[in-house]
Structures are given as C-alpha cells and as structure tokens.
Amino acid sequence: WTFGKGPRVVFVHGWNSRGAHGLGFVAPLVDAGFSVTLFDLPGHGDSTGHACSVVHAGRALRAMLADAGTVHGVIGHSMGSAASLLAFAHGGAVARSVHLAGPSSLTPMVKGLARAHGLGPADAAAFAGWVEGFIGTRIALVDLDRLQHGLVHPGLILHDPEDRTVPFAASEALHDAWPASQLERTAGLGHRRLLADAAVIARSVAFISQGRTA
C-alpha cells in the first residue's frame, strides 16, 4: 500500500505484526513531501505463507526495494529493523534509515530464547541447529559483524532501555558498529508503544527528511 507522492519511504513491521502498524508515520511523512509504502511480511497480515524469520523478512524487503526502484528511506521496527540490516548488506540501498528497538545480531536472540525456555547445552545446540535449517543459513551470517558493511548511509536508532523484548544492548552494538548512526533513548515506551508515540514519529520524520532529494 503506497500513500502520497514524492521520494519513497518504506515501513517494515516487526514479528507478529503487520504493515498497518506503521500507519502513524504515514500522514506526517506525506505532509513532509514523501510517499510511504507499507507491506506485510511473509506469513503476516494479508501476505501468504506460513513461515517467517529475519532471513525471510530480509529477502522480502530486498524484493520490495528492487521492485520500488529508488527508495529514500526505510523505517524498521523490531524484526523489521533487523531485516533492514540484512537487506542493506545484500545490496539494498537507501539514503537514510530509522531503526526502532531492533535486534542487531541473531546469535544473542537465539541464545536468549534457549535460556528463556530453560534449555540445557545439548538442547540449546539442537535448537540452534533447527534454526539454521529453518532460515537456510548459519546463524553467524546474520550477526552484525557480517552485516555492518551495508551500513553506508546515515541511520537513527531509537530504543527504550527498559524494553523487555529486545535488549537495549542490541542498539548500543549497532550504534558502535555504525559510524554514521545516532542512538537516542526513549523513556516509558517499552517495545511497541514507540510506534504510536508522537515524539518518536516526529523525530523519525525529521531525520528521514534530512538530505532529501526530489
């Protein structure tokens, strides 16, 4: 779904979400002179499919960027942010991107899930093996040190240190690996409420608007 006219901005939603959860960004971006594209990742919303992961999402975003032509900016929330990092590392190019409470490496997320479910070393290793079979690649290849070469444009990272879903350390690591990034803390918004927060939306639009081309 695309709204407005002008340089294109693509919103990438997170896990168990859908493109419509980015609607709060649409009117402010359109008013700023952009067109905004929302889409549902595989297995989410109105899209077909019964499987999804950050790798599936990154592949879908790369296809979206290739089909859309020139894209000025991407705004990614949670898994959508991680999918953006994967897309950028595999040739997806934008002028600017905003990353909202996103994981930056897959390894700590997989290890964290194993710990959260009380898995011992053997079961944790088996789970990691299952994940690699499901995503079709090694977990390490979806870690920041293998993706950071794609971070060649300015980026804005927004995250609440009290986020209980994605650790704030993920955004700190992303910022440390990305010289052209800015990391800003939000407060009292947790993992999802920042999508509807007027200050977060305004800050994202202002950042995307910098360096705009016609």
PAKOL-951065 format. One line per field, with one value per residue: residue number from 0; residue in three letters; chain; z, y, x of N, C-alpha, C in turn. Coordinates in pm, whole numbers, always signed. Layout:
N
seq = c(NUM / ...)
type = c(ALA / ...)
mol = c(A / ...)
n.z = c(Z / ...)
n.y = c(Y / ...)
n.x = c(X / ...)
ca.z = c(Z / ...)
ca.y = c(Y / ...)
ca.x = c(X / ...)
c.z = c(Z / ...)
c.y = c(Y / ...)
c.x = c(X / ...)
# end
This chain:
214
seq = c(0 / 1 / 2 / 3 / 4 / 5 / 6 / 7 / 8 / 9 / 10 / 11 / 12 / 13 / 14 / 15 / 16 / 17 / 18 / 19 / 20 / 21 / 22 / 23 / 24 / 25 / 26 / 27 / 28 / 29 / 30 / 31 / 32 / 33 / 34 / 35 / 36 / 37 / 38 / 39 / 40 / 41 / 42 / 43 / 44 / 45 / 46 / 47 / 48 / 49 / 50 / 51 / 52 / 53 / 54 / 55 / 56 / 57 / 58 / 59 / 60 / 61 / 62 / 63 / 64 / 65 / 66 / 67 / 68 / 69 / 70 / 71 / 72 / 73 / 74 / 75 / 76 / 77 / 78 / 79 / 80 / 81 / 82 / 83 / 84 / 85 / 86 / 87 / 88 / 89 / 90 / 91 / 92 / 93 / 94 / 95 / 96 / 97 / 98 / 99 / 100 / 101 / 102 / 103 / 104 / 105 / 106 / 107 / 108 / 109 / 110 / 111 / 112 / 113 / 114 / 115 / 116 / 117 / 118 / 119 / 120 / 121 / 122 / 123 / 124 / 125 / 126 / 127 / 128 / 129 / 130 / 131 / 132 / 133 / 134 / 135 / 136 / 137 / 138 / 139 / 140 / 141 / 142 / 143 / 144 / 145 / 146 / 147 / 148 / 149 / 150 / 151 / 152 / 153 / 154 / 155 / 156 / 157 / 158 / 159 / 160 / 161 / 162 / 163 / 164 / 165 / 166 / 167 / 168 / 169 / 170 / 171 / 172 / 173 / 174 / 175 / 176 / 177 / 178 / 179 / 180 / 181 / 182 / 183 / 184 / 185 / 186 / 187 / 188 / 189 / 190 / 191 / 192 / 193 / 194 / 195 / 196 / 197 / 198 / 199 / 200 / 201 / 202 / 203 / 204 / 205 / 206 / 207 / 208 / 209 / 210 / 211 / 212 / 213)
type = c(TRP / THR / PHE / GLY / LYS / GLY / PRO / ARG / VAL / VAL / PHE / VAL / HIS / GLY / TRP / ASN / SER / ARG / GLY / ALA / HIS / GLY / LEU / GLY / PHE / VAL / ALA / PRO / LEU / VAL / ASP / ALA / GLY / PHE / SER / VAL / THR / LEU / PHE / ASP / LEU / PRO / GLY / HIS / GLY / ASP / SER / THR / GLY / HIS / ALA / CYS / SER / VAL / VAL / HIS / ALA / GLY / ARG / ALA / LEU / ARG / ALA / MET / LEU / ALA / ASP / ALA / GLY / THR / VAL / HIS / GLY / VAL / ILE / GLY / HIS / SER / MET / GLY / SER / ALA / ALA / SER / LEU / LEU / ALA / PHE / ALA / HIS / GLY / GLY / ALA / VAL / ALA / ARG / SER / VAL / HIS / LEU / ALA / GLY / PRO / SER / SER / LEU / THR / PRO / MET / VAL / LYS / GLY / LEU / ALA / ARG / ALA / HIS / GLY / LEU / GLY / PRO / ALA / ASP / ALA / ALA / ALA / PHE / ALA / GLY / TRP / VAL / GLU / GLY / PHE / ILE / GLY / THR / ARG / ILE / ALA / LEU / VAL / ASP / LEU / ASP / ARG / LEU / GLN / HIS / GLY / LEU / VAL / HIS / PRO / GLY / LEU / ILE / LEU / HIS / ASP / PRO / GLU / ASP / ARG / THR / VAL / PRO / PHE / ALA / ALA / SER / GLU / ALA / LEU / HIS / ASP / ALA / TRP / PRO / ALA / SER / GLN / LEU / GLU / ARG / THR / ALA / GLY / LEU / GLY / HIS / ARG / ARG / LEU / LEU / ALA / ASP / ALA / ALA / VAL / ILE / ALA / ARG / SER / VAL / ALA / PHE / ILE / SER / GLN / GLY / ARG / THR / ALA)
mol = c(A / A / A / A / A / A / A / A / A / A / A / A / A / A / A / A / A / A / A / A / A / A / A / A / A / A / A / A / A / A / A / A / A / A / A / A / A / A / A / A / A / A / A / A / A / A / A / A / A / A / A / A / A / A / A / A / A / A / A / A / A / A / A / A / A / A / A / A / A / A / A / A / A / A / A / A / A / A / A / A / A / A / A / A / A / A / A / A / A / A / A / A / A / A / A / A / A / A / A / A / A / A / A / A / A / A / A / A / A / A / A / A / A / A / A / A / A / A / A / A / A / A / A / A / A / A / A / A / A / A / A / A / A / A / A / A / A / A / A / A / A / A / A / A / A / A / A / A / A / A / A / A / A / A / A / A / A / A / A / A / A / A / A / A / A / A / A / A / A / A / A / A / A / A / A / A / A / A / A / A / A / A / A / A / A / A / A / A / A / A / A / A / A / A / A / A / A / A / A / A / A / A / A / A / A / A / A / A / A / A / A / A / A / A)
n.z = c(+0 / -94 / -10 / -82 / -257 / -394 / -282 / -187 / +115 / +301 / +527 / +761 / +932 / +1254 / +1423 / +1438 / +1363 / +1142 / +829 / +862 / +1118 / +1098 / +1032 / +1173 / +1099 / +846 / +765 / +873 / +723 / +458 / +466 / +485 / +234 / +124 / -28 / +106 / +170 / +284 / +381 / +417 / +575 / +481 / +576 / +752 / +837 / +547 / +372 / +200 / +298 / +550 / +707 / +864 / +929 / +1036 / +815 / +605 / +612 / +549 / +288 / +165 / +196 / +40 / -211 / -225 / -226 / -464 / -647 / -611 / -703 / -680 / -342 / -80 / +203 / +485 / +747 / +1019 / +1248 / +1529 / +1440 / +1179 / +1165 / +1193 / +963 / +777 / +812 / +712 / +448 / +357 / +368 / +158 / -78 / -87 / -113 / +43 / +127 / +390 / +712 / +974 / +1288 / +1504 / +1812 / +1751 / +1709 / +1658 / +1598 / +1528 / +1678 / +1970 / +2011 / +1955 / +2150 / +2374 / +2360 / +2399 / +2663 / +2792 / +2775 / +2931 / +2831 / +2829 / +2761 / +2549 / +2436 / +2367 / +2170 / +1982 / +1925 / +1807 / +1579 / +1456 / +1402 / +1212 / +1004 / +945 / +865 / +661 / +652 / +818 / +1157 / +1242 / +1018 / +1015 / +1194 / +1337 / +1273 / +1026 / +874 / +887 / +684 / +507 / +608 / +510 / +496 / +662 / +983 / +1220 / +1548 / +1771 / +2097 / +2391 / +2701 / +2890 / +2754 / +2731 / +2546 / +2327 / +2398 / +2508 / +2464 / +2213 / +2037 / +2120 / +2038 / +1762 / +1710 / +1786 / +1586 / +1363 / +1216 / +1107 / +1250 / +1482 / +1818 / +2020 / +2327 / +2430 / +2662 / +2886 / +2692 / +2620 / +2412 / +2198 / +2215 / +2118 / +1849 / +1825 / +1940 / +1950 / +1962 / +1889 / +1629 / +1509 / +1539 / +1383 / +1128 / +1090 / +1079 / +855 / +666 / +634 / +408 / +191 / -141 / -449)
n.y = c(-118 / +213 / +551 / +897 / +1124 / +1162 / +1127 / +792 / +623 / +332 / +133 / -115 / -373 / -545 / -869 / -1083 / -884 / -626 / -441 / -228 / -136 / +63 / +289 / +527 / +675 / +759 / +992 / +1215 / +1181 / +1199 / +1461 / +1584 / +1561 / +1310 / +984 / +691 / +354 / +71 / -270 / -621 / -862 / -1195 / -1452 / -1290 / -1061 / -976 / -1117 / -1413 / -1744 / -1950 / -1937 / -1752 / -1549 / -1355 / -1377 / -1455 / -1220 / -1023 / -1100 / -1053 / -776 / -693 / -767 / -595 / -344 / -363 / -379 / -137 / +53 / +353 / +421 / +639 / +619 / +391 / +271 / +72 / -156 / -346 / -682 / -593 / -394 / -545 / -702 / -503 / -442 / -677 / -665 / -433 / -522 / -692 / -555 / -377 / -40 / +275 / +622 / +704 / +560 / +447 / +293 / +111 / -10 / -260 / -593 / -661 / -866 / -1214 / -1434 / -1373 / -1349 / -1605 / -1755 / -1630 / -1701 / -1977 / -1983 / -1861 / -2056 / -2250 / -2435 / -2682 / -2721 / -2917 / -2932 / -2665 / -2641 / -2813 / -2676 / -2443 / -2559 / -2638 / -2387 / -2291 / -2468 / -2394 / -2123 / -2145 / -2082 / -2016 / -1915 / -1730 / -1580 / -1393 / -1210 / -901 / -838 / -950 / -808 / -535 / -405 / -311 / -78 / +208 / +453 / +739 / +671 / +645 / +544 / +436 / +354 / +206 / +184 / +22 / -174 / -488 / -684 / -672 / -640 / -336 / -329 / -434 / -224 / -50 / -192 / -188 / +85 / +129 / -10 / +134 / +405 / +629 / +662 / +763 / +727 / +728 / +748 / +637 / +682 / +506 / +375 / +113 / -179 / -170 / +58 / +281 / +303 / +446 / +683 / +1030 / +1192 / +1019 / +955 / +1211 / +1271 / +1071 / +1134 / +1386 / +1315 / +1144 / +1331 / +1489 / +1566 / +1512 / +1421 / +1532)
n.x = c(+85 / +68 / +105 / +58 / +286 / +613 / +961 / +1028 / +945 / +983 / +809 / +886 / +751 / +741 / +787 / +503 / +325 / +205 / +193 / +14 / +54 / +232 / +97 / +82 / +299 / +245 / +79 / +234 / +474 / +380 / +284 / +526 / +619 / +675 / +627 / +477 / +529 / +368 / +385 / +303 / +494 / +615 / +387 / +249 / -14 / -194 / -39 / +70 / +186 / +342 / +558 / +817 / +1102 / +1386 / +1550 / +1374 / +1223 / +1416 / +1477 / +1231 / +1212 / +1430 / +1336 / +1117 / +1247 / +1391 / +1183 / +1057 / +1229 / +1417 / +1460 / +1414 / +1419 / +1408 / +1207 / +1229 / +1086 / +1168 / +1190 / +1171 / +1362 / +1597 / +1572 / +1609 / +1881 / +1991 / +1900 / +2033 / +2295 / +2302 / +2284 / +2065 / +1981 / +1956 / +1893 / +1868 / +1796 / +1576 / +1577 / +1393 / +1398 / +1528 / +1670 / +2020 / +2188 / +2165 / +2258 / +2269 / +1993 / +1891 / +2028 / +1924 / +1652 / +1678 / +1774 / +1557 / +1365 / +1467 / +1654 / +1907 / +2265 / +2292 / +2033 / +2004 / +2198 / +2088 / +1855 / +1961 / +2067 / +1831 / +1720 / +1904 / +1855 / +1596 / +1613 / +1790 / +2060 / +2375 / +2361 / +2549 / +2599 / +2406 / +2468 / +2587 / +2858 / +2887 / +2716 / +2756 / +2893 / +2709 / +2612 / +2620 / +2505 / +2349 / +2205 / +1934 / +1880 / +1645 / +1547 / +1413 / +1563 / +1441 / +1313 / +1165 / +1159 / +1343 / +1677 / +1831 / +2100 / +2140 / +2090 / +2288 / +2514 / +2472 / +2492 / +2761 / +2890 / +2835 / +2936 / +2803 / +2570 / +2309 / +2224 / +1946 / +1777 / +1458 / +1184 / +980 / +831 / +861 / +859 / +674 / +509 / +633 / +575 / +343 / +399 / +407 / +636 / +843 / +765 / +774 / +1047 / +1159 / +1057 / +1171 / +1442 / +1450 / +1383 / +1606 / +1863 / +1711 / +1617 / +1470)
ca.z = c(+0 / -102 / +14 / -110 / -370 / -358 / -252 / -118 / +243 / +324 / +667 / +776 / +1064 / +1332 / +1439 / +1482 / +1339 / +1002 / +778 / +912 / +1244 / +1068 / +981 / +1244 / +1030 / +708 / +745 / +889 / +612 / +339 / +484 / +464 / +93 / +86 / -42 / +210 / +135 / +390 / +327 / +514 / +554 / +460 / +691 / +837 / +778 / +429 / +287 / +206 / +359 / +687 / +773 / +858 / +1015 / +989 / +681 / +516 / +608 / +474 / +147 / +118 / +185 / -77 / -327 / -224 / -266 / -606 / -725 / -594 / -764 / -582 / -213 / +0 / +341 / +546 / +891 / +1058 / +1390 / +1581 / +1335 / +1057 / +1168 / +1164 / +822 / +701 / +815 / +621 / +311 / +323 / +349 / +34 / -194 / -75 / -90 / +77 / +170 / +536 / +773 / +1116 / +1347 / +1627 / +1905 / +1673 / +1734 / +1558 / +1568 / +1554 / +1778 / +2106 / +2019 / +1964 / +2282 / +2472 / +2355 / +2462 / +2808 / +2841 / +2781 / +3021 / +2760 / +2865 / +2649 / +2436 / +2372 / +2308 / +2045 / +1888 / +1883 / +1713 / +1454 / +1392 / +1349 / +1089 / +899 / +912 / +792 / +543 / +656 / +951 / +1243 / +1248 / +899 / +1038 / +1304 / +1297 / +1212 / +886 / +808 / +904 / +562 / +436 / +678 / +446 / +495 / +798 / +1048 / +1351 / +1629 / +1887 / +2177 / +2532 / +2781 / +2969 / +2662 / +2781 / +2433 / +2262 / +2490 / +2462 / +2423 / +2068 / +1970 / +2151 / +1950 / +1627 / +1706 / +1792 / +1459 / +1253 / +1240 / +1063 / +1320 / +1606 / +1910 / +2114 / +2420 / +2462 / +2801 / +2918 / +2573 / +2601 / +2280 / +2092 / +2225 / +2044 / +1716 / +1830 / +2016 / +1862 / +1960 / +1811 / +1489 / +1464 / +1529 / +1268 / +1007 / +1077 / +1037 / +717 / +580 / +612 / +289 / +95 / -282 / -511)
ca.y = c(+0 / +334 / +675 / +1021 / +1137 / +1212 / +1022 / +682 / +568 / +201 / +92 / -260 / -406 / -647 / -1003 / -1092 / -752 / -608 / -310 / -126 / -82 / +182 / +396 / +652 / +750 / +791 / +1132 / +1308 / +1169 / +1255 / +1606 / +1631 / +1550 / +1176 / +875 / +592 / +220 / -29 / -404 / -729 / -961 / -1330 / -1513 / -1186 / -979 / -1029 / -1189 / -1558 / -1812 / -1998 / -1934 / -1624 / -1528 / -1234 / -1402 / -1441 / -1078 / -951 / -1133 / -983 / -634 / -674 / -772 / -472 / -234 / -380 / -352 / +3 / +145 / +435 / +438 / +736 / +578 / +276 / +274 / -66 / -180 / -479 / -768 / -514 / -328 / -648 / -737 / -394 / -461 / -787 / -616 / -339 / -597 / -768 / -469 / -279 / +92 / +386 / +740 / +712 / +460 / +461 / +160 / +122 / -124 / -380 / -673 / -635 / -993 / -1328 / -1525 / -1350 / -1373 / -1750 / -1797 / -1578 / -1786 / -2104 / -1960 / -1830 / -2180 / -2343 / -2541 / -2712 / -2705 / -3006 / -2891 / -2533 / -2665 / -2872 / -2566 / -2359 / -2634 / -2630 / -2252 / -2280 / -2539 / -2318 / -2000 / -2181 / -2028 / -2017 / -1805 / -1630 / -1495 / -1292 / -1128 / -765 / -829 / -992 / -721 / -393 / -344 / -248 / +44 / +314 / +573 / +781 / +598 / +687 / +430 / +475 / +234 / +227 / +96 / -69 / -269 / -625 / -778 / -666 / -567 / -209 / -356 / -459 / -94 / +2 / -262 / -136 / +220 / +118 / -64 / +217 / +540 / +734 / +647 / +833 / +646 / +810 / +670 / +676 / +650 / +467 / +329 / -30 / -227 / -142 / +185 / +387 / +314 / +543 / +799 / +1146 / +1241 / +923 / +973 / +1341 / +1261 / +985 / +1209 / +1491 / +1253 / +1098 / +1449 / +1548 / +1515 / +1467 / +1452 / +1546)
ca.x = c(+0 / +151 / +32 / +129 / +377 / +745 / +1058 / +960 / +989 / +923 / +799 / +899 / +698 / +810 / +732 / +363 / +270 / +166 / +227 / -78 / +103 / +312 / +10 / +107 / +405 / +206 / +39 / +347 / +568 / +315 / +283 / +663 / +650 / +718 / +533 / +504 / +486 / +352 / +360 / +303 / +599 / +561 / +323 / +193 / -119 / -260 / +54 / +64 / +299 / +324 / +688 / +887 / +1218 / +1454 / +1602 / +1259 / +1186 / +1518 / +1461 / +1111 / +1244 / +1515 / +1248 / +1040 / +1334 / +1422 / +1063 / +1018 / +1325 / +1488 / +1392 / +1488 / +1440 / +1341 / +1183 / +1207 / +1060 / +1197 / +1243 / +1180 / +1492 / +1698 / +1557 / +1669 / +2027 / +2021 / +1878 / +2140 / +2419 / +2291 / +2265 / +1957 / +2041 / +1868 / +1967 / +1861 / +1707 / +1544 / +1570 / +1316 / +1400 / +1555 / +1790 / +2123 / +2254 / +2076 / +2312 / +2219 / +1849 / +1871 / +2074 / +1829 / +1533 / +1712 / +1778 / +1423 / +1288 / +1533 / +1723 / +2044 / +2358 / +2264 / +1909 / +2028 / +2270 / +1992 / +1765 / +2036 / +2073 / +1698 / +1706 / +1982 / +1783 / +1474 / +1645 / +1866 / +2195 / +2433 / +2318 / +2656 / +2595 / +2304 / +2519 / +2625 / +2990 / +2874 / +2619 / +2783 / +2945 / +2597 / +2571 / +2699 / +2424 / +2316 / +2096 / +1885 / +1842 / +1564 / +1523 / +1388 / +1649 / +1358 / +1250 / +1176 / +1154 / +1475 / +1765 / +1888 / +2238 / +2142 / +2102 / +2421 / +2608 / +2451 / +2549 / +2907 / +2940 / +2783 / +2987 / +2710 / +2442 / +2278 / +2146 / +1871 / +1696 / +1321 / +1154 / +843 / +758 / +876 / +897 / +576 / +437 / +702 / +515 / +234 / +443 / +418 / +774 / +922 / +727 / +826 / +1193 / +1188 / +1027 / +1273 / +1568 / +1433 / +1373 / +1738 / +1930 / +1609 / +1629 / +1338)
c.z = c(+0 / -92 / -25 / -233 / -322 / -332 / -160 / +14 / +266 / +474 / +674 / +919 / +1131 / +1336 / +1492 / +1469 / +1194 / +960 / +834 / +1046 / +1223 / +1021 / +1051 / +1178 / +896 / +691 / +766 / +774 / +483 / +347 / +461 / +319 / +45 / +46 / +57 / +167 / +260 / +323 / +439 / +479 / +534 / +589 / +789 / +762 / +661 / +336 / +304 / +275 / +503 / +764 / +759 / +958 / +969 / +849 / +577 / +499 / +529 / +325 / +89 / +102 / +65 / -205 / -339 / -274 / -415 / -693 / -723 / -668 / -658 / -457 / -127 / +139 / +379 / +694 / +932 / +1208 / +1423 / +1473 / +1203 / +1050 / +1132 / +1018 / +733 / +697 / +718 / +476 / +268 / +293 / +218 / -82 / -188 / -37 / -61 / +117 / +321 / +587 / +922 / +1171 / +1486 / +1704 / +1835 / +1722 / +1624 / +1520 / +1605 / +1666 / +1919 / +2119 / +2032 / +2100 / +2391 / +2476 / +2423 / +2614 / +2864 / +2855 / +2862 / +2953 / +2811 / +2742 / +2528 / +2362 / +2306 / +2175 / +1940 / +1836 / +1782 / +1578 / +1380 / +1330 / +1217 / +974 / +851 / +829 / +669 / +538 / +799 / +1030 / +1242 / +1129 / +909 / +1160 / +1250 / +1228 / +1066 / +806 / +803 / +780 / +481 / +496 / +629 / +439 / +640 / +854 / +1183 / +1424 / +1752 / +1965 / +2323 / +2613 / +2865 / +2882 / +2713 / +2670 / +2361 / +2352 / +2427 / +2412 / +2273 / +1991 / +2000 / +2060 / +1807 / +1612 / +1705 / +1659 / +1340 / +1274 / +1206 / +1133 / +1442 / +1691 / +2011 / +2197 / +2427 / +2606 / +2817 / +2800 / +2549 / +2458 / +2170 / +2096 / +2148 / +1903 / +1712 / +1902 / +1923 / +1852 / +1878 / +1662 / +1434 / +1447 / +1407 / +1137 / +984 / +1028 / +891 / +620 / +550 / +489 / +183 / -47 / -344 / -581)
c.y = c(+123 / +458 / +793 / +1014 / +1195 / +1098 / +916 / +645 / +438 / +170 / -61 / -298 / -518 / -780 / -996 / -956 / -746 / -465 / -198 / -67 / +35 / +299 / +530 / +738 / +807 / +939 / +1229 / +1301 / +1227 / +1407 / +1665 / +1612 / +1415 / +1090 / +767 / +458 / +133 / -165 / -506 / -830 / -1100 / -1388 / -1416 / -1111 / -1046 / -1104 / -1340 / -1614 / -1847 / -1997 / -1795 / -1625 / -1398 / -1254 / -1393 / -1292 / -996 / -975 / -1059 / -834 / -606 / -675 / -645 / -354 / -242 / -344 / -203 / +99 / +224 / +454 / +532 / +680 / +454 / +304 / +132 / -79 / -324 / -570 / -693 / -437 / -426 / -690 / -629 / -407 / -570 / -742 / -522 / -414 / -675 / -681 / -371 / -144 / +196 / +504 / +750 / +600 / +487 / +321 / +172 / -10 / -257 / -460 / -649 / -760 / -1107 / -1418 / -1497 / -1371 / -1522 / -1802 / -1751 / -1660 / -1920 / -2090 / -1939 / -1955 / -2288 / -2456 / -2558 / -2703 / -2792 / -2962 / -2753 / -2547 / -2724 / -2766 / -2476 / -2428 / -2629 / -2492 / -2238 / -2354 / -2460 / -2195 / -2026 / -2123 / -2038 / -1895 / -1693 / -1536 / -1387 / -1209 / -998 / -758 / -873 / -900 / -575 / -327 / -276 / -116 / +162 / +446 / +617 / +704 / +658 / +563 / +481 / +350 / +275 / +133 / -4 / -169 / -412 / -729 / -786 / -584 / -440 / -228 / -383 / -329 / -29 / -62 / -210 / +2 / +216 / +72 / +26 / +361 / +650 / +725 / +738 / +741 / +738 / +721 / +725 / +634 / +615 / +413 / +179 / -65 / -182 / -2 / +297 / +404 / +418 / +671 / +917 / +1195 / +1150 / +941 / +1102 / +1335 / +1178 / +1060 / +1318 / +1432 / +1208 / +1216 / +1513 / +1484 / +1466 / +1511 / +1453 / +1417)
c.x = c(+89 / +62 / +120 / +217 / +509 / +841 / +996 / +1028 / +913 / +924 / +800 / +859 / +777 / +737 / +589 / +293 / +223 / +195 / +141 / -32 / +199 / +229 / +34 / +214 / +359 / +175 / +154 / +448 / +509 / +313 / +423 / +709 / +699 / +599 / +574 / +447 / +484 / +332 / +366 / +410 / +539 / +502 / +262 / +83 / -187 / -166 / +37 / +187 / +272 / +455 / +749 / +1002 / +1280 / +1510 / +1490 / +1223 / +1287 / +1507 / +1340 / +1138 / +1333 / +1432 / +1165 / +1124 / +1367 / +1303 / +1028 / +1110 / +1398 / +1403 / +1477 / +1518 / +1362 / +1325 / +1149 / +1188 / +1093 / +1256 / +1256 / +1310 / +1602 / +1692 / +1619 / +1821 / +2068 / +2006 / +1990 / +2270 / +2420 / +2245 / +2150 / +2014 / +1934 / +1955 / +1974 / +1772 / +1692 / +1520 / +1509 / +1321 / +1426 / +1674 / +1891 / +2201 / +2161 / +2127 / +2261 / +2068 / +1819 / +1914 / +1978 / +1701 / +1559 / +1714 / +1639 / +1337 / +1360 / +1607 / +1866 / +2133 / +2326 / +2139 / +1925 / +2101 / +2177 / +1896 / +1835 / +2048 / +1941 / +1678 / +1782 / +1916 / +1661 / +1506 / +1731 / +2007 / +2247 / +2387 / +2422 / +2654 / +2487 / +2341 / +2579 / +2760 / +2991 / +2782 / +2662 / +2841 / +2835 / +2553 / +2654 / +2623 / +2397 / +2197 / +2061 / +1834 / +1769 / +1526 / +1503 / +1478 / +1570 / +1282 / +1273 / +1174 / +1287 / +1566 / +1820 / +2031 / +2247 / +2158 / +2236 / +2526 / +2596 / +2514 / +2703 / +2966 / +2909 / +2826 / +2888 / +2575 / +2434 / +2192 / +2079 / +1779 / +1555 / +1294 / +1006 / +763 / +771 / +912 / +802 / +516 / +506 / +645 / +404 / +273 / +471 / +562 / +864 / +893 / +786 / +978 / +1232 / +1167 / +1133 / +1405 / +1560 / +1435 / +1509 / +1801 / +1834 / +1643 / +1491 / +1298)
# end
